[in-house]
């Protein structure tokens, strides 16, 4: 073998060994198509890591820290247990007619049921917001929000109204109405109207004071009349919340079960 050929072989071996011993960069993207498809002629450019790409994507959907949001389709994330000193029994059956309990229907089911029966509810807020208020206020006080919402639908005719109460009152349960054109109570916002409704249900079903300041003008009247007595089921409201109301509670529960079918 010629001397020049031997020198070339030795030089090639030395360069190969040097390349193998050189550490691989921490930014190397082995099996990353984006790196593998980069033409050799392009200047080297650091691509974001997988962790960085995921973080960038998630930040696009992150609400600003100062933005208040409500959960329209699913369980609320507010931890009411932090200021509750009472326990609420878990509702596990559609035939449980207790006023106090936890929701079985989702907020989305409530919204769908409302809009299926009235695509244009006469409200100052959206269907999603009114349902969210019922879940927020109901859970805070231990009142079943899905059934309370069904009661509101019954009282307002799916928010069409047409009786003594008008939409501007934000009165979703007929508070203070006695017929003959008597309008009943007025509330400044839809959420306060929902809160009054939930507090009125609490007045009938528990001797426990509401968690929030009382906005139901008739709360004290009910509590004074019932004393240590309470009503346990929606059927117990027959002839009390509505007169004569022979099947008042049964009809509310029937609407609640229809919500579950959405």
matplotlib code that plots the C-alpha trace (Angstrom):
import matplotlib.pyplot as plt

x = [0.0, 1.3, 2.4, -0.1, -3.0, -2.0, -1.9, -5.4, -6.8, -5.2, -6.5, -10.0, -9.9, -8.7, -11.4, -14.1, -12.9, -13.0, -16.6, -17.8, -16.2, -17.7, -20.8, -24.3, -25.9, -28.6, -30.9, -30.6, -34.1, -33.6, -36.8, -38.3, -39.7, -39.4, -35.6, -35.1, -36.8, -34.7, -32.4, -28.7, -28.1, -30.3, -28.5, -28.8, -31.8, -32.9, -36.5, -38.6, -38.7, -41.8, -42.4, -42.1, -44.5, -47.1, -46.7, -47.2, -50.4, -51.9, -51.2, -53.4, -56.4, -55.5, -57.8, -56.2, -55.8, -58.2, -60.9, -63.9, -65.3, -68.1, -68.4, -71.3, -70.9, -70.0, -69.4, -68.5, -64.9, -65.7, -64.8, -67.8, -66.6, -64.1, -66.9, -69.5, -70.0, -72.6, -72.8, -75.1, -76.3, -75.3, -78.3, -77.9, -81.4, -83.8, -86.6, -85.0, -87.4, -85.4, -85.1, -81.6, -78.9, -76.4, -77.1, -77.5, -78.0, -75.2, -75.4, -75.3, -78.4, -80.2, -79.3, -80.3, -83.7, -84.4, -83.4, -85.3, -88.5, -87.8, -84.9, -85.3, -85.7, -86.7, -83.7, -81.1, -78.4, -77.7, -79.1, -75.7, -75.3, -78.7, -78.0, -74.5, -76.1, -78.4, -75.5, -73.4, -76.2, -77.7, -74.5, -73.5, -76.6, -77.0, -80.1, -80.4, -79.6, -80.9, -84.4, -84.5, -83.9, -86.7, -88.9, -87.9, -88.9, -92.3, -92.9, -91.9, -93.1, -89.5, -88.8, -91.7, -93.6, -97.1, -98.5, -98.3, -94.5, -92.6, -89.0, -87.6, -88.2, -85.6, -88.1, -87.9, -90.0, -93.1, -91.8, -94.5, -97.1, -100.7, -102.6, -104.8, -102.0, -99.8, -96.3, -94.4, -90.7, -88.1, -84.4, -81.7, -79.8, -80.5, -78.0, -79.8, -83.1, -81.6, -80.1, -83.5, -85.1, -82.5, -82.8, -86.6, -86.2, -83.7, -86.2, -88.7, -86.3, -83.8, -83.4, -79.9, -79.2, -78.1, -74.4, -74.8, -76.6, -80.4, -81.9, -85.2, -87.7, -89.9, -87.2, -87.9, -91.7, -91.3, -88.9, -91.1, -94.1, -92.4, -90.1, -88.3, -90.4, -89.1, -90.2, -88.2, -89.4, -90.5, -94.0, -94.2, -94.4, -97.8, -100.4, -97.6, -95.5, -98.3, -102.1, -103.8, -100.7, -102.1, -99.3, -96.8, -93.8, -94.5, -94.5, -91.2, -89.6, -91.0, -89.3, -86.1, -86.2, -86.8, -83.6, -81.7, -82.8, -81.0]
y = [0.0, 3.4, 5.8, 8.5, 6.1, 5.0, 8.6, 9.2, 6.2, 7.3, 10.8, 9.6, 7.3, 10.2, 12.5, 9.8, 9.2, 12.9, 13.2, 10.2, 11.5, 15.0, 15.3, 15.6, 19.0, 19.1, 20.7, 17.9, 16.7, 13.1, 11.8, 15.3, 15.7, 19.5, 19.2, 16.3, 18.2, 21.3, 21.7, 21.4, 24.7, 26.6, 28.3, 26.5, 27.7, 26.5, 25.2, 25.2, 22.1, 20.0, 21.4, 25.0, 24.3, 22.8, 25.8, 28.2, 26.4, 26.3, 30.0, 30.9, 29.5, 30.9, 33.7, 36.8, 36.9, 39.8, 38.2, 36.7, 33.6, 31.3, 27.6, 27.2, 23.5, 21.4, 21.5, 24.8, 25.1, 27.3, 25.5, 26.5, 24.1, 26.7, 28.8, 26.1, 24.8, 22.3, 19.0, 18.3, 14.8, 13.5, 13.1, 9.7, 9.0, 10.7, 9.7, 11.5, 14.5, 16.2, 20.0, 19.9, 17.9, 18.0, 18.4, 15.4, 17.3, 19.3, 22.9, 22.0, 19.8, 22.7, 25.1, 22.7, 22.0, 25.7, 26.6, 23.6, 24.9, 28.6, 29.5, 33.2, 33.4, 36.9, 37.5, 40.2, 37.6, 34.6, 31.1, 29.9, 32.7, 32.2, 28.5, 29.2, 31.5, 28.7, 26.4, 28.9, 30.0, 26.6, 24.9, 27.6, 27.0, 23.3, 23.6, 21.4, 23.8, 21.7, 21.3, 24.9, 25.8, 23.5, 25.4, 28.7, 27.3, 26.3, 29.7, 31.8, 29.6, 29.0, 32.7, 33.8, 35.2, 36.5, 36.5, 39.1, 39.1, 40.9, 40.2, 43.4, 42.2, 39.5, 37.5, 33.9, 32.2, 34.4, 35.8, 38.1, 37.6, 37.0, 37.2, 40.0, 41.9, 42.0, 42.0, 40.9, 41.5, 43.3, 42.5, 44.7, 41.9, 38.4, 36.9, 38.6, 37.3, 33.8, 34.2, 35.3, 32.2, 29.9, 31.6, 31.3, 27.5, 27.4, 29.2, 26.4, 23.5, 24.4, 26.4, 27.3, 30.9, 31.6, 31.8, 35.2, 38.2, 37.7, 39.3, 37.4, 39.9, 37.0, 34.9, 36.1, 35.7, 32.0, 31.3, 33.0, 31.1, 27.7, 28.0, 24.7, 23.0, 22.5, 21.0, 18.2, 17.6, 19.5, 18.0, 19.6, 22.9, 21.9, 24.5, 26.5, 27.9, 27.8, 27.7, 25.4, 23.7, 20.2, 18.7, 21.6, 19.7, 16.6, 18.8, 20.4, 16.9, 15.9, 18.9, 18.0, 14.5, 15.9, 18.0, 14.8, 13.4, 16.1]
z = [0.0, -0.9, 1.9, 0.8, 1.0, 4.5, 5.6, 4.3, 6.2, 9.4, 9.1, 8.4, 11.5, 13.7, 12.6, 13.1, 16.6, 17.4, 16.1, 18.1, 21.3, 20.9, 23.3, 21.7, 22.3, 25.0, 22.4, 19.9, 18.7, 17.7, 16.1, 16.0, 12.4, 12.6, 13.1, 10.7, 7.9, 8.3, 5.2, 5.8, 4.1, 6.6, 9.6, 12.9, 14.8, 18.3, 18.3, 21.4, 23.5, 23.9, 27.4, 26.0, 23.2, 25.6, 27.9, 25.0, 23.9, 27.4, 27.9, 24.9, 26.8, 30.2, 31.4, 32.8, 36.5, 36.9, 34.7, 36.5, 34.9, 35.5, 34.7, 32.4, 31.5, 34.4, 38.1, 39.7, 41.0, 43.9, 47.2, 49.4, 52.1, 53.2, 54.7, 55.3, 58.8, 57.8, 55.8, 52.8, 52.1, 48.7, 46.3, 44.5, 43.2, 40.8, 43.2, 46.1, 46.6, 49.4, 49.1, 50.6, 48.7, 45.9, 42.1, 39.8, 36.6, 35.0, 34.1, 30.5, 30.8, 32.5, 29.7, 27.0, 28.6, 28.9, 25.4, 23.9, 25.5, 25.0, 22.7, 23.7, 27.5, 28.7, 30.9, 31.5, 31.3, 29.2, 29.8, 30.8, 33.4, 35.1, 35.4, 36.8, 39.5, 40.6, 41.0, 42.8, 45.2, 45.6, 46.5, 48.9, 51.0, 50.4, 48.3, 45.2, 42.4, 39.5, 41.2, 42.2, 38.6, 37.5, 40.0, 38.4, 35.0, 36.3, 38.0, 35.0, 32.2, 31.0, 31.5, 29.3, 32.2, 31.2, 34.8, 37.6, 37.6, 34.9, 33.8, 35.1, 38.7, 38.5, 40.6, 39.4, 42.0, 42.5, 45.8, 47.3, 44.6, 45.7, 42.4, 41.2, 39.6, 42.8, 41.3, 44.4, 45.2, 43.0, 42.9, 41.4, 39.6, 38.4, 40.8, 43.8, 42.5, 42.4, 45.9, 47.3, 45.7, 47.3, 50.7, 50.6, 50.0, 52.9, 55.1, 54.6, 54.8, 57.5, 60.7, 59.7, 58.8, 55.2, 54.5, 52.7, 54.1, 53.8, 50.6, 50.7, 52.2, 53.4, 55.0, 58.5, 58.0, 57.2, 60.0, 62.6, 61.3, 61.3, 64.4, 64.8, 62.2, 58.6, 55.3, 53.9, 50.4, 47.3, 47.7, 51.1, 49.3, 47.9, 49.2, 50.9, 48.1, 45.6, 46.4, 45.8, 44.4, 44.7, 42.6, 42.8, 44.1, 41.9, 38.8, 39.8, 40.2, 36.8, 35.2, 37.0, 35.6, 32.2, 32.6, 33.3, 30.0, 28.0]

ax = plt.figure().add_subplot(projection="3d")
ax.plot(x, y, z, "-o")
ax.set_aspect("equal")
plt.show()
